[in-house]
Amino acid sequence: MNTDATLNPVVRGLDAIVALLARTGLNPDFIRFGIVGTLGFCWDTATVYALKAATGLYIAGLCGFLVAGTANWIVNRLWTFRHLDHIAAHHQLMRFLAVNSIGFVFNRGTFFILISISLRCREQPVLAIIAGSAAGLLFNYFLSKRFVFK
């Protein structure tokens, strides 16, 4: 069985989108990281909505971040930074979660503040998730590129 990602039509399609967007001058790794982050936003949102009734928004928000962070690390390892040599997976995951804890402060800090002060965000937590994701994006990218995927 061939596991070469370049043979996968989804990966080929995404790589074509990255190549097109890279013509704007953006770094292809950053574009891929952003695409993965968008997937992470979906995993985060799904987790928050699945858990919020049972656990409340604060615990659901923490769980959402952990689910999205772990899933994002996997896809970033396999796709975004596939061209790099990687350390052992368990070490890299711990490093990824550790360095992204700075992004976590901005991401979940924004989320927690918004659900604390805004009825609209408590009713529609996806709005706080969007704001938090945007707040943490650059920190997570630069720290991940510098300390995790090198």
Backbone as ProteinMPNN parsed JSONL, in Angstrom:
{"seq_chain_A": "MNTDATLNPVVRGLDAIVALLARTGLNPDFIRFGIVGTLGFCWDTATVYALKAATGLYIAGLCGFLVAGTANWIVNRLWTFRHLDHIAAHHQLMRFLAVNSIGFVFNRGTFFILISISLRCREQPVLAIIAGSAAGLLFNYFLSKRFVFK", "coords_chain_A": {"N_chain_A": [[0.838, -1.183, 0.0], [0.666, 2.115, -0.931], [1.596, 4.981, 0.742], [2.158, 7.533, 0.071], [1.547, 10.862, 0.297], [1.227, 12.576, -1.838], [-0.143, 11.197, -3.748], [-2.757, 11.142, -2.993], [-5.894, 12.398, -3.856], [-7.248, 14.458, -2.483], [-5.228, 15.696, -1.0], [-3.607, 16.495, -3.123], [-5.347, 18.36, -4.306], [-5.611, 20.262, -2.247], [-2.934, 21.038, -2.068], [-2.695, 22.287, -4.536], [-4.351, 24.503, -4.154], [-2.887, 25.764, -2.145], [-0.55, 26.373, -3.582], [-1.597, 28.209, -5.402], [-2.48, 30.274, -3.68], [-0.031, 30.933, -2.587], [1.092, 32.485, -4.481], [0.465, 35.036, -3.807], [2.411, 35.834, -2.171], [2.419, 34.886, 0.376], [3.756, 32.613, 2.77], [3.964, 29.2, 1.956], [3.867, 27.196, 3.985], [2.633, 28.632, 6.039], [0.147, 29.097, 4.89], [-0.829, 26.455, 4.645], [-0.834, 25.853, 7.388], [-2.803, 27.62, 8.218], [-5.03, 26.552, 6.866], [-5.202, 24.086, 8.141], [-5.687, 25.091, 10.67], [-8.244, 26.075, 10.258], [-9.65, 23.704, 9.97], [-9.181, 22.826, 12.568], [-10.645, 24.743, 13.954], [-13.201, 23.867, 13.273], [-13.222, 21.313, 14.531], [-12.885, 22.133, 17.158], [-15.183, 23.747, 17.564], [-17.224, 21.831, 17.162], [-16.705, 20.125, 19.314], [-17.085, 21.845, 21.535], [-19.841, 22.481, 21.238], [-20.91, 19.921, 21.475], [-20.332, 19.264, 24.115], [-21.146, 21.372, 25.8], [-23.691, 21.502, 27.129], [-23.545, 19.462, 28.996], [-21.191, 19.971, 30.452], [-20.786, 22.688, 30.758], [-19.709, 25.901, 29.47], [-17.009, 26.622, 29.994], [-15.48, 24.28, 30.645], [-16.122, 22.794, 28.365], [-14.937, 24.453, 26.479], [-12.207, 24.189, 27.15], [-11.843, 21.45, 26.616], [-12.457, 21.45, 23.888], [-10.318, 22.938, 22.862], [-8.171, 21.202, 23.422], [-8.871, 18.912, 21.91], [-8.904, 20.03, 19.303], [-6.268, 21.009, 19.206], [-4.727, 18.646, 19.361], [-5.618, 17.24, 17.082], [-4.898, 19.123, 15.133], [-2.1, 19.095, 15.418], [-1.524, 16.52, 14.452], [-2.338, 16.691, 11.709], [-0.77, 18.837, 10.874], [1.764, 17.707, 11.224], [1.659, 15.587, 9.394], [1.004, 16.839, 6.983], [1.291, 19.813, 6.676], [3.969, 20.302, 7.516], [5.296, 18.217, 6.298], [7.557, 17.918, 4.793], [9.71, 18.065, 6.448], [12.126, 16.562, 8.69], [11.098, 14.657, 11.465], [10.897, 14.569, 15.063], [10.401, 11.963, 17.537], [6.996, 11.002, 17.699], [5.422, 11.221, 20.116], [6.998, 12.916, 21.675], [7.05, 15.159, 20.073], [4.331, 15.878, 20.002], [3.896, 16.588, 22.711], [5.65, 18.747, 22.867], [4.459, 20.425, 20.975], [1.949, 20.95, 22.191], [2.896, 22.218, 24.484], [4.313, 24.551, 23.534], [2.238, 25.76, 22.211], [0.732, 26.548, 24.282], [1.091, 29.188, 24.853], [-0.219, 30.407, 22.712], [-2.64, 29.381, 23.479], [-3.294, 30.923, 25.729], [-3.978, 33.358, 24.545], [-5.945, 32.488, 22.726], [-7.949, 30.89, 24.211], [-8.2, 32.671, 26.297], [-9.374, 34.92, 25.098], [-11.755, 33.672, 24.281], [-12.858, 32.896, 26.829], [-13.153, 35.417, 28.083], [-14.988, 36.654, 26.346], [-17.265, 34.938, 26.559], [-17.819, 35.423, 29.154], [-18.557, 38.12, 29.331], [-20.399, 38.618, 27.333], [-23.638, 38.074, 26.422], [-24.549, 37.272, 23.947], [-22.337, 35.793, 22.964], [-22.341, 33.735, 24.829], [-24.715, 32.517, 24.147], [-24.236, 31.872, 21.496], [-21.611, 30.33, 21.181], [-19.799, 29.898, 19.118], [-19.051, 32.339, 18.076], [-17.274, 33.365, 19.978], [-15.342, 31.396, 19.773], [-14.381, 31.804, 17.175], [-13.213, 34.387, 17.464], [-11.265, 33.795, 19.408], [-9.709, 31.895, 18.055], [-8.619, 33.435, 15.987], [-7.127, 35.21, 17.536], [-5.099, 33.571, 18.564], [-3.749, 32.509, 16.358], [-1.33, 33.55, 14.957], [0.625, 33.452, 16.982], [0.642, 30.678, 17.523], [1.459, 29.638, 15.027], [4.084, 30.76, 14.53], [5.479, 29.959, 16.831], [5.176, 27.179, 16.665], [6.475, 26.621, 14.255], [9.069, 27.409, 14.903], [9.792, 25.951, 17.234], [8.689, 23.366, 17.221], [8.182, 22.088, 14.67], [10.801, 21.761, 13.08]], "CA_chain_A": [[0.0, 0.0, 0.0], [1.449, 3.332, -1.037], [1.086, 6.026, 1.633], [2.649, 8.823, -0.396], [0.453, 11.834, 0.355], [1.047, 13.258, -3.117], [-1.056, 10.413, -4.565], [-4.102, 11.356, -2.489], [-6.484, 13.515, -4.604], [-7.574, 15.574, -1.582], [-3.971, 16.385, -0.721], [-3.221, 17.18, -4.376], [-6.222, 19.52, -4.457], [-5.208, 21.255, -1.247], [-1.625, 21.563, -2.468], [-2.937, 23.217, -5.651], [-4.865, 25.737, -3.539], [-1.747, 26.39, -1.465], [0.319, 26.939, -4.623], [-2.278, 29.389, -5.933], [-2.436, 31.321, -2.656], [1.364, 31.32, -2.379], [1.413, 33.528, -5.472], [0.254, 36.333, -3.161], [3.594, 36.118, -1.38], [2.346, 34.213, 1.673], [4.544, 31.4, 2.921], [3.11, 28.015, 1.798], [3.658, 26.546, 5.282], [1.649, 29.425, 6.769], [-1.157, 28.836, 4.256], [-1.259, 25.127, 5.095], [-1.127, 25.969, 8.822], [-4.112, 28.28, 8.287], [-6.054, 25.585, 6.448], [-5.313, 23.148, 9.259], [-6.342, 25.843, 11.734], [-9.674, 26.122, 9.937], [-10.159, 22.393, 10.389], [-9.158, 22.842, 14.032], [-11.812, 25.529, 14.365], [-14.375, 22.984, 13.146], [-13.153, 20.304, 15.599], [-13.084, 22.872, 18.405], [-16.591, 24.128, 17.643], [-18.034, 20.616, 17.341], [-16.493, 19.64, 20.678], [-17.75, 22.772, 22.458], [-21.296, 22.309, 21.142], [-21.264, 18.581, 21.959], [-20.132, 19.143, 25.556], [-21.541, 22.539, 26.597], [-24.839, 21.247, 28.006], [-23.146, 18.543, 30.071], [-20.046, 20.423, 31.24], [-20.679, 24.145, 30.798], [-18.862, 26.437, 28.4], [-15.585, 26.69, 30.334], [-14.896, 22.941, 30.469], [-16.269, 22.467, 26.945], [-13.917, 25.226, 25.773], [-10.906, 23.543, 27.383], [-11.837, 20.184, 25.857], [-12.406, 21.8, 22.465], [-8.95, 23.33, 22.532], [-7.324, 20.001, 23.434], [-9.221, 18.096, 20.734], [-8.422, 20.722, 18.1], [-4.809, 21.051, 19.237], [-4.179, 17.325, 19.039], [-5.918, 16.976, 15.666], [-4.071, 20.018, 14.326], [-0.725, 18.608, 15.431], [-1.448, 15.357, 13.549], [-2.409, 17.123, 10.311], [0.435, 19.633, 10.601], [2.901, 16.778, 11.113], [1.53, 14.773, 8.184], [0.793, 17.606, 5.752], [1.892, 21.15, 6.636], [5.425, 20.223, 7.654], [5.675, 16.858, 5.88], [8.874, 17.959, 4.156], [10.741, 18.133, 7.478], [12.357, 15.396, 9.531], [10.383, 14.842, 12.723], [11.302, 13.81, 16.244], [9.396, 10.968, 17.919], [5.662, 11.596, 17.716], [4.957, 11.596, 21.455], [7.778, 14.08, 22.1], [6.624, 16.31, 19.285], [2.994, 16.277, 20.465], [4.058, 17.304, 23.987], [6.279, 20.034, 22.55], [3.437, 21.218, 20.291], [0.981, 21.425, 23.189], [3.584, 23.145, 25.388], [4.553, 25.865, 22.929], [0.956, 26.361, 21.87], [0.088, 27.051, 25.497], [1.101, 30.654, 24.731], [-1.379, 30.683, 21.868], [-3.813, 29.034, 24.286], [-3.632, 32.071, 26.572], [-4.681, 34.33, 23.705], [-7.13, 31.848, 22.149], [-8.99, 30.624, 25.22], [-8.413, 33.898, 27.064], [-10.383, 35.674, 24.354], [-12.993, 32.89, 24.389], [-13.407, 32.999, 28.189], [-13.588, 36.8, 28.315], [-16.209, 36.928, 25.585], [-18.444, 34.256, 27.107], [-18.095, 36.02, 30.462], [-19.128, 39.469, 29.239], [-21.351, 38.772, 26.235], [-24.746, 37.125, 26.349], [-24.557, 36.749, 22.565], [-21.306, 34.752, 22.864], [-22.788, 32.577, 25.612], [-25.768, 31.856, 23.371], [-23.613, 31.412, 20.25], [-20.178, 30.288, 21.502], [-18.976, 29.886, 17.913], [-18.501, 33.685, 17.907], [-16.094, 33.457, 20.852], [-14.34, 30.48, 19.226], [-13.783, 32.51, 16.034], [-12.334, 35.443, 17.977], [-10.134, 33.156, 20.066], [-8.855, 31.279, 17.032], [-7.887, 34.519, 15.329], [-6.17, 35.773, 18.496], [-3.981, 32.657, 18.788], [-3.179, 31.979, 15.111], [0.061, 33.921, 14.667], [1.482, 32.899, 18.031], [0.766, 29.236, 17.331], [2.241, 29.353, 13.826], [5.503, 31.075, 14.676], [6.068, 29.107, 17.866], [5.223, 25.811, 16.146], [7.526, 26.543, 13.242], [10.375, 27.616, 15.53], [10.138, 25.008, 18.302], [8.114, 22.026, 17.078], [8.421, 21.552, 13.319], [12.032, 22.425, 12.621]], "C_chain_A": [[0.879, 1.241, 0.0], [0.819, 4.415, -0.168], [1.581, 7.406, 1.235], [1.495, 9.808, -0.505], [0.218, 12.517, -0.986], [0.113, 12.48, -4.037], [-2.513, 10.593, -4.147], [-4.715, 12.559, -3.204], [-6.87, 14.703, -3.721], [-6.325, 16.384, -1.293], [-3.502, 17.125, -1.965], [-4.041, 18.435, -4.579], [-5.856, 20.634, -3.486], [-3.86, 21.867, -1.597], [-1.758, 22.539, -3.637], [-3.468, 24.552, -5.128], [-3.736, 26.491, -2.849], [-0.841, 27.064, -2.49], [-0.289, 28.215, -5.205], [-2.197, 30.55, -4.939], [-1.013, 31.807, -2.397], [1.809, 32.379, -3.381], [1.206, 34.932, -4.908], [1.452, 36.742, -2.331], [3.555, 35.498, 0.006], [3.177, 32.939, 1.65], [3.623, 30.182, 2.795], [2.857, 27.261, 3.109], [2.607, 27.296, 6.098], [0.248, 29.195, 6.201], [-1.685, 27.481, 4.708], [-1.634, 25.153, 6.576], [-2.498, 26.62, 9.02], [-5.247, 27.362, 7.884], [-6.284, 24.57, 7.56], [-6.012, 23.834, 10.435], [-7.835, 25.962, 11.514], [-10.334, 24.789, 10.282], [-10.219, 22.307, 11.915], [-10.322, 23.632, 14.599], [-13.071, 24.668, 14.314], [-14.393, 21.936, 14.254], [-13.426, 20.948, 16.959], [-14.571, 23.181, 18.596], [-17.479, 22.907, 17.886], [-17.914, 20.088, 18.767], [-17.214, 20.53, 21.689], [-19.267, 22.563, 22.429], [-21.739, 20.938, 21.652], [-21.224, 18.499, 23.487], [-20.776, 20.244, 26.397], [-22.714, 22.285, 27.526], [-24.44, 20.395, 29.209], [-22.083, 19.133, 30.99], [-20.01, 21.92, 31.487], [-19.658, 24.613, 29.771], [-17.375, 26.452, 28.737], [-14.901, 25.338, 30.124], [-14.987, 22.521, 29.003], [-15.215, 23.201, 26.122], [-12.524, 24.649, 25.953], [-10.793, 22.252, 26.576], [-11.734, 20.449, 24.362], [-11.014, 22.176, 22.03], [-8.029, 22.117, 22.467], [-7.606, 19.094, 22.24], [-8.651, 18.731, 19.474], [-6.901, 20.752, 18.06], [-4.174, 19.738, 18.849], [-4.408, 16.989, 17.564], [-5.058, 17.858, 14.762], [-2.614, 19.557, 14.289], [-0.573, 17.449, 14.443], [-1.41, 15.809, 12.097], [-1.2, 17.996, 9.96], [1.656, 18.744, 10.422], [2.858, 16.044, 9.773], [1.448, 15.587, 6.895], [1.566, 18.923, 5.74], [3.41, 21.084, 6.612], [5.936, 18.84, 7.258], [7.066, 16.802, 5.288], [10.027, 17.995, 5.164], [10.943, 16.78, 8.15], [11.714, 15.673, 10.877], [11.012, 14.022, 13.836], [10.192, 12.797, 16.544], [8.045, 11.648, 18.15], [5.24, 12.05, 19.109], [5.726, 12.8, 22.001], [7.305, 15.333, 21.364], [5.235, 16.8, 19.71], [3.111, 17.064, 21.771], [4.678, 18.685, 23.759], [5.262, 20.966, 21.891], [2.444, 21.794, 21.297], [1.629, 22.43, 24.146], [3.774, 24.514, 24.754], [3.251, 26.548, 22.533], [0.178, 26.805, 23.105], [0.108, 28.579, 25.517], [-0.053, 31.089, 23.847], [-2.673, 30.398, 22.599], [-4.249, 30.22, 25.141], [-4.421, 33.098, 25.758], [-5.992, 33.756, 23.17], [-8.224, 31.685, 23.193], [-9.212, 31.826, 26.126], [-9.476, 34.756, 26.412], [-11.742, 34.986, 24.461], [-13.631, 33.086, 25.76], [-13.899, 34.409, 28.496], [-14.908, 37.064, 27.603], [-17.422, 36.198, 26.147], [-18.791, 34.785, 28.498], [-18.848, 37.336, 30.349], [-20.236, 39.614, 28.201], [-22.406, 37.669, 26.239], [-24.791, 36.481, 24.965], [-23.53, 35.619, 22.404], [-21.652, 33.533, 23.712], [-23.863, 31.807, 24.846], [-25.226, 31.242, 22.085], [-22.095, 31.336, 20.452], [-19.266, 30.229, 20.284], [-18.355, 31.261, 17.675], [-17.24, 33.876, 18.758], [-14.98, 32.537, 20.352], [-13.626, 31.134, 18.041], [-12.787, 33.557, 16.522], [-11.095, 34.853, 18.637], [-9.168, 32.534, 19.073], [-8.01, 32.326, 16.326], [-6.808, 35.077, 16.252], [-4.942, 34.879, 18.667], [-3.218, 32.237, 17.549], [-1.693, 32.294, 14.928], [1.025, 33.38, 15.72], [1.712, 31.415, 17.784], [1.618, 28.901, 16.116], [3.733, 29.577, 14.075], [6.176, 30.219, 15.749], [6.185, 27.656, 17.395], [6.36, 25.648, 15.145], [8.918, 26.619, 13.872], [10.769, 26.474, 16.474], [9.637, 23.583, 18.123], [8.499, 21.401, 15.749], [9.629, 22.267, 12.737], [12.947, 21.459, 11.939]], "O_chain_A": [[1.749, 1.384, 0.859], [-0.36, 4.731, -0.325], [1.43, 8.356, 2.003], [0.576, 9.614, -1.3], [-0.888, 12.992, -1.246], [-0.382, 13.04, -5.015], [-3.414, 10.219, -4.899], [-4.131, 13.643, -3.174], [-6.82, 15.845, -4.177], [-6.352, 17.614, -1.335], [-3.046, 18.265, -1.871], [-3.504, 19.468, -4.979], [-5.8, 21.805, -3.861], [-3.661, 23.072, -1.444], [-1.01, 23.514, -3.716], [-3.071, 25.612, -5.613], [-3.641, 27.714, -2.956], [-0.411, 28.199, -2.289], [0.423, 29.184, -5.469], [-1.88, 31.677, -5.32], [-0.81, 32.964, -2.028], [2.79, 33.087, -3.151], [1.712, 35.906, -5.464], [1.513, 37.868, -1.837], [4.539, 35.568, 0.742], [3.28, 32.272, 0.621], [2.592, 30.133, 3.467], [1.761, 26.744, 3.324], [1.784, 26.675, 6.771], [-0.723, 29.109, 6.952], [-2.843, 27.363, 5.108], [-2.629, 24.549, 6.978], [-3.261, 26.212, 9.895], [-6.316, 27.39, 8.494], [-7.425, 24.235, 7.88], [-6.835, 23.221, 11.114], [-8.611, 25.952, 12.47], [-11.44, 24.755, 10.82], [-11.179, 21.784, 12.481], [-10.918, 23.241, 15.603], [-13.91, 24.735, 15.212], [-15.438, 21.686, 14.856], [-14.114, 20.372, 17.802], [-15.142, 22.91, 19.653], [-18.381, 22.949, 18.722], [-18.903, 19.656, 19.36], [-17.877, 20.029, 22.597], [-19.902, 22.478, 23.48], [-22.831, 20.809, 22.205], [-21.995, 17.75, 24.088], [-20.938, 20.065, 27.604], [-22.726, 22.82, 28.635], [-24.948, 20.593, 30.312], [-22.068, 18.833, 32.184], [-19.264, 22.377, 32.354], [-18.852, 23.83, 29.269], [-16.55, 26.305, 27.835], [-13.85, 25.27, 29.488], [-14.038, 21.956, 28.459], [-14.662, 22.64, 25.177], [-11.74, 24.621, 25.005], [-9.775, 21.996, 25.935], [-11.009, 19.753, 23.651], [-10.568, 21.784, 20.952], [-7.2, 22.011, 21.563], [-6.677, 18.567, 21.628], [-7.995, 18.064, 18.674], [-6.303, 20.545, 17.004], [-3.199, 19.709, 18.099], [-3.502, 16.511, 16.883], [-4.548, 17.394, 13.743], [-1.969, 19.623, 13.243], [0.395, 17.401, 13.684], [-0.553, 15.367, 11.331], [-0.668, 17.894, 8.854], [2.493, 19.006, 9.558], [3.878, 15.895, 9.101], [1.787, 15.081, 5.825], [2.417, 19.125, 4.872], [4.057, 21.73, 5.788], [6.91, 18.352, 7.832], [7.693, 15.742, 5.282], [11.193, 17.959, 4.771], [10.034, 15.95, 8.175], [11.774, 16.795, 11.378], [11.575, 12.951, 13.611], [9.161, 12.785, 15.871], [7.973, 12.734, 18.726], [4.745, 13.167, 19.263], [5.154, 13.62, 22.719], [7.177, 16.41, 21.946], [4.995, 18.006, 19.77], [2.479, 18.111, 21.913], [4.275, 19.666, 24.383], [5.208, 22.155, 22.207], [2.134, 22.985, 21.258], [0.981, 23.387, 24.571], [3.437, 25.53, 25.361], [3.169, 27.776, 22.521], [-0.909, 27.371, 22.988], [-0.76, 29.201, 26.13], [-0.782, 32.022, 24.181], [-3.682, 31.071, 22.383], [-5.443, 30.491, 25.263], [-5.418, 33.64, 26.236], [-7.019, 34.435, 23.158], [-9.299, 32.272, 23.073], [-10.303, 31.988, 26.673], [-10.374, 35.262, 27.085], [-12.757, 35.639, 24.703], [-14.816, 33.406, 25.849], [-14.955, 34.575, 29.107], [-15.834, 37.629, 28.185], [-18.506, 36.777, 26.209], [-19.917, 34.619, 28.967], [-19.694, 37.635, 31.192], [-20.939, 40.625, 28.187], [-22.095, 36.488, 26.08], [-25.044, 35.283, 24.837], [-23.825, 34.601, 21.777], [-21.295, 32.411, 23.351], [-23.906, 30.578, 24.9], [-25.711, 30.202, 21.64], [-21.367, 32.19, 19.946], [-18.069, 30.487, 20.406], [-17.253, 31.352, 17.134], [-16.263, 34.475, 18.308], [-13.801, 32.862, 20.492], [-12.406, 31.03, 17.916], [-11.651, 33.608, 16.051], [-9.99, 35.36, 18.442], [-7.951, 32.634, 19.232], [-6.818, 32.119, 16.097], [-5.703, 35.383, 15.805], [-3.845, 35.39, 18.894], [-2.138, 31.659, 17.667], [-0.886, 31.379, 14.761], [2.113, 32.907, 15.39], [2.848, 30.945, 17.831], [2.422, 27.971, 16.169], [4.545, 28.679, 13.853], [7.322, 29.804, 15.581], [7.172, 26.982, 17.689], [7.106, 24.67, 15.182], [9.843, 25.953, 13.409], [11.933, 26.073, 16.516], [10.112, 22.677, 18.807], [9.074, 20.313, 15.708], [9.5, 23.245, 12.001], [14.027, 21.843, 11.49]]}, "name": "protein", "num_of_chains": 1, "seq": "MNTDATLNPVVRGLDAIVALLARTGLNPDFIRFGIVGTLGFCWDTATVYALKAATGLYIAGLCGFLVAGTANWIVNRLWTFRHLDHIAAHHQLMRFLAVNSIGFVFNRGTFFILISISLRCREQPVLAIIAGSAAGLLFNYFLSKRFVFK"}
